[in-house]
Amino acid sequence: MRRREFIMLLGGSAAAWPLPSRAQQRKAMPRVGVLWHAADAKQEEEYLGALTKAFHELGYVEGKNIELDHRFPAEQPERFRTLAQELADNKVDVIVAVTGLGAKEAKRATATIPIVIVADPDPIGNGLVESLARPGGNVTGLSLMTTDVSGKRLALFKQIVPKLARLAFVVDPRDPTSKPAGVVNEREAKAAGLSIQTFGVTTPDEIEQAFSVIARDGFDGAFAFGPPLYNERAQVGASAMAHKVPTIASNAQQVPYGLLMSYGPDFLEYFRRAAGYVDNILKGAKPGDLPIQQPTRIKLVINLKAAKALDISVPPSLQATADEIIE
């Protein structure tokens, strides 16, 4: 065979060999599914922004070297299950579950895809992990201490509202954390010499009605608890101010809407730390080997503008210890 014919034959054979696709030639972009709790990105705006910023600070740019697949269940238990299963079926690389219910449904959907919890009050008690130090399995993340500081929160509230004797505990009964939180707050309220009554709300109209009754029946203050009340923070704040009810929360992002104060974990920091977990997992860490983290600090926020509208004088000593003052 002549040299020219050999080269032509070789070239023709090479052309017939299958070439790897572009997707095969370059490493696939990691996909992270995020299971929120509210109805849309607008309701999650502050936290979604915090999570995106945290990824950016770690070198991840959406669409360039990471893909974020956001799902919004609108606080509907059946939607949590459906959307968690969708993320598992789509074979994302990591699932970020913002709430304990989301983590529970994600774990039900997959035993292999790593799951990062952003905020769960009791990962061990809820059956998500074996221990805080050694989670085991495919779940890790962060644990809340909202109920652990219930006594301190009420003590601070009583410093601002000295006449506090009757407390309304406002929750969405569909929230699975509402019952255990109610038990803890009832115990702490009694220890502080307070009477407490639960008001269940599921819609914005019911929030308004509840605060109307709370004011009419002479309650001295209210505690708006849980993710559903965070989602309706504008309505909660408006109702609290309209009916002149001093109201507290565990979530700082609710306070600017008309609440008097908050005392609880720094949730924006939680999203930053959750992104760090995802980064470690994408780099090869096993979720079961990453210890569950607890809050590094508890944040006190006081709304002096709301205090003025309620004709409440906040002690200067308490203002001096606050992490944030809204004026």
C-alpha positions in Angstrom: 0.0 0.0 0.0 1.3 3.4 -1.0 2.0 6.0 1.8 -0.6 8.4 0.4 -3.3 5.7 0.3 -2.4 4.7 3.9 -2.8 8.2 5.2 -6.2 8.6 3.4 -7.4 5.3 4.8 -6.3 6.3 8.3 -8.0 9.7 8.0 -11.3 8.0 6.8 -11.2 5.6 9.7 -10.6 8.3 12.2 -13.6 10.2 10.9 -15.7 7.2 11.5 -14.7 6.8 15.2 -17.3 8.3 17.6 -16.1 11.6 19.2 -17.0 12.5 22.7 -19.8 15.1 22.9 -19.1 18.6 24.3 -20.9 17.6 27.5 -18.6 14.6 27.9 -15.5 16.6 27.1 -16.1 19.2 29.9 -17.0 18.5 33.5 -20.7 18.8 34.1 -21.8 21.9 36.0 -22.9 21.0 39.6 -26.6 21.3 40.2 -28.0 22.2 43.6 -31.7 21.9 44.3 -33.0 24.3 46.9 -36.3 23.4 48.6 -37.7 26.6 50.2 -40.8 26.9 52.2 -42.6 30.0 50.9 -44.7 30.4 47.7 -42.2 32.2 45.4 -38.9 34.0 45.1 -40.4 37.3 46.2 -41.4 35.9 49.6 -37.9 34.4 50.0 -36.1 37.5 48.6 -33.9 38.2 51.5 -32.8 34.6 52.1 -32.5 33.8 48.4 -30.3 36.8 48.0 -28.2 35.7 51.0 -27.7 32.2 49.7 -26.8 33.5 46.2 -24.3 35.9 47.7 -22.8 33.2 49.8 -22.2 31.0 46.8 -20.7 33.9 44.9 -18.3 34.6 47.8 -17.2 31.0 47.5 -16.5 31.4 43.8 -19.7 30.0 42.4 -21.6 32.0 39.7 -25.0 30.8 38.7 -25.0 29.7 35.1 -21.2 29.7 34.9 -20.1 27.0 37.4 -23.2 26.1 39.3 -26.9 25.6 38.6 -29.4 26.4 41.3 -32.8 24.7 41.0 -35.2 26.6 43.3 -38.5 25.0 44.4 -41.3 26.8 46.4 -43.8 24.6 48.2 -45.9 27.5 49.6 -46.1 25.8 53.1 -48.2 22.9 51.7 -47.0 19.6 53.1 -48.0 17.7 50.0 -46.0 20.1 47.8 -42.9 19.6 50.0 -43.1 15.9 49.2 -43.8 16.4 45.5 -41.0 18.9 45.0 -38.5 16.9 47.0 -39.2 13.9 44.8 -38.7 16.0 41.7 -35.3 17.2 42.8 -34.3 13.6 43.6 -35.6 12.4 40.2 -33.7 15.1 38.5 -30.5 13.7 40.2 -29.2 17.1 41.5 -25.8 16.9 43.1 -27.0 18.3 46.5 -30.4 19.3 48.0 -30.5 22.3 50.3 -33.6 21.9 52.5 -34.5 25.2 54.2 -36.8 23.8 56.8 -37.0 20.6 58.8 -40.1 19.5 56.9 -38.2 20.0 53.6 -35.3 18.0 55.0 -37.7 15.2 56.1 -39.3 15.0 52.7 -35.9 15.2 50.9 -34.6 12.3 53.0 -37.8 10.3 52.2 -37.1 10.9 48.5 -33.4 9.9 48.4 -30.9 8.1 50.6 -28.0 8.9 48.3 -28.1 12.6 47.3 -26.5 14.8 50.0 -29.0 16.9 51.9 -28.0 20.2 53.7 -30.4 21.5 56.3 -30.5 25.2 56.7 -32.7 25.5 59.8 -34.2 22.6 61.8 -35.0 22.9 65.5 -34.1 19.3 66.4 -32.3 17.2 63.6 -31.8 14.2 66.0 -35.4 14.2 67.4 -36.8 14.6 63.9 -34.9 11.5 62.8 -32.7 13.3 60.3 -29.3 12.5 61.8 -27.8 10.0 64.3 -25.9 12.7 66.2 -24.8 16.3 65.9 -21.1 15.3 65.8 -21.5 12.4 63.4 -24.7 12.8 61.5 -24.2 9.6 59.4 -26.2 9.0 56.3 -26.8 11.7 53.7 -28.0 14.6 55.8 -26.0 17.4 57.5 -26.4 21.1 58.1 -27.5 23.5 60.9 -29.6 23.1 64.0 -31.7 26.0 65.4 -32.0 27.0 69.0 -35.2 29.0 68.8 -36.9 27.0 71.5 -33.7 26.7 73.6 -33.7 30.4 74.2 -37.5 30.8 74.7 -37.0 31.7 78.4 -34.5 34.4 77.6 -36.7 35.8 74.8 -39.7 36.1 77.2 -37.4 37.7 79.8 -36.3 40.3 77.3 -39.8 40.9 76.2 -40.8 41.5 79.8 -38.1 44.1 80.2 -39.5 46.1 77.4 -43.2 45.5 78.4 -43.1 45.4 82.2 -46.9 44.9 82.5 -46.6 41.7 80.4 -48.9 39.1 82.1 -51.0 37.6 79.2 -49.2 36.4 76.1 -50.7 35.3 72.7 -48.8 32.6 70.9 -49.6 33.1 67.2 -48.8 30.1 64.9 -49.9 28.3 61.7 -51.1 24.9 63.1 -50.0 23.3 59.8 -46.4 24.0 60.7 -45.0 20.8 62.2 -42.8 22.8 64.6 -45.7 24.7 66.1 -46.8 22.0 68.6 -43.4 21.3 70.2 -42.6 25.0 70.2 -46.0 25.7 71.9 -45.1 23.2 74.6 -41.8 24.8 75.3 -43.1 28.3 75.3 -46.0 27.4 77.6 -43.5 25.9 80.1 -41.3 29.0 79.9 -44.2 31.4 80.2 -45.5 29.7 83.3 -42.0 29.8 84.8 -42.0 33.5 84.1 -45.4 34.0 85.7 -47.2 34.5 82.4 -50.4 33.0 81.1 -50.2 32.0 77.4 -52.9 31.2 74.8 -52.4 29.8 71.3 -54.0 31.5 68.3 -54.0 29.4 65.1 -53.9 31.3 61.8 -53.6 30.0 58.2 -54.5 33.0 56.0 -53.8 36.8 56.0 -57.4 37.4 57.0 -57.1 35.1 60.0 -54.0 37.0 61.1 -55.9 40.2 61.1 -58.8 38.6 63.0 -56.5 37.0 65.5 -54.8 40.3 66.4 -58.2 41.9 66.7 -59.3 39.4 69.3 -55.9 39.5 71.0 -56.3 43.3 71.5 -60.0 43.1 72.4 -59.4 40.4 75.1 -56.6 42.4 76.7 -53.5 40.4 75.9 -50.4 42.3 76.8 -48.3 41.0 73.9 -47.9 38.4 71.2 -45.3 36.0 69.9 -45.5 35.4 66.1 -43.8 32.0 65.6 -42.7 29.9 62.6 -41.9 30.0 58.9 -45.5 30.6 57.8 -45.7 33.8 60.0 -42.4 34.9 58.5 -43.9 34.5 55.0 -46.8 36.8 56.1 -44.5 39.2 58.0 -46.0 42.3 56.3 -49.5 41.3 57.4 -48.4 40.3 60.9 -46.6 43.6 61.4 -49.5 45.6 60.0 -52.0 43.8 62.2 -49.9 44.1 65.3 -49.5 47.9 64.8 -53.1 48.5 63.8 -54.3 46.8 67.0 -51.5 48.2 69.2 -50.2 44.7 70.2 -46.5 44.6 71.2 -45.3 41.6 69.2 -42.0 39.6 69.2 -40.5 36.9 66.9 -37.4 34.8 66.7 -36.6 36.0 63.3 -34.9 39.4 62.8 -36.2 39.9 59.3 -39.8 40.2 60.6 -39.0 43.1 62.9 -38.9 46.0 60.4 -42.5 45.3 59.4 -43.9 46.5 62.7 -42.8 44.0 65.4 -41.3 45.3 68.6 -38.3 42.9 68.9 -36.8 39.6 68.0 -34.4 37.2 69.7 -33.1 34.2 67.9 -30.5 32.8 65.5 -29.0 35.0 62.7 -30.8 33.4 59.8 -28.9 35.3 57.1 -25.7 33.8 58.6 -27.3 30.3 58.5 -27.7 30.6 54.7 -24.0 31.6 54.4 -23.0 28.6 56.4 -25.3 26.3 54.4 -23.5 27.3 51.2 -20.2 26.3 52.9 -21.6 22.8 53.5 -22.5 22.6 49.8 -19.1 23.7 48.8 -17.4 21.0 51.0 -19.7 18.3 49.6 -19.1 19.3 46.0 -15.4 19.1 46.7 -15.8 15.5 47.9 -16.8 15.6 51.6 -19.4 13.1 52.8 -22.4 14.7 54.5 -22.4 12.1 57.2 -18.9 13.1 58.3 -19.7 16.9 58.5 -20.9 17.8 62.1 -24.2 19.6 62.5 -23.5 23.2 63.5 -25.5 25.3 66.1 -25.8 29.1 66.3 -22.6 30.9 67.0 -24.6 33.8 68.4 -28.2 34.8 69.2 -29.3 38.1 67.8 -31.4 40.7 69.6 -33.2 43.3 67.4 -35.3 46.1 68.8 -37.7 48.4 66.8 -37.7 51.8 68.5 -40.1 53.1 65.8 -42.6 50.5 66.8 -42.0 51.1 70.5 -42.7 54.8 70.0 -46.0 54.0 68.2 -47.0 51.7 71.0 -46.0 54.3 73.6 -43.3 52.0 75.1 -40.1 53.1 76.5 -37.2 50.7 75.9 -34.6 50.8 78.7 -31.3 52.3 77.5 -29.4 49.4 79.1 -31.3 47.0 76.8 -30.7 49.2 73.8 -27.0 49.0 74.5 -27.0 45.2 74.4 -29.0 45.0 71.1 -27.3 43.7 68.0 -29.5 46.0 65.8 -31.7 49.0 66.5 -34.4 50.1 64.1 -35.2 53.8 64.3 
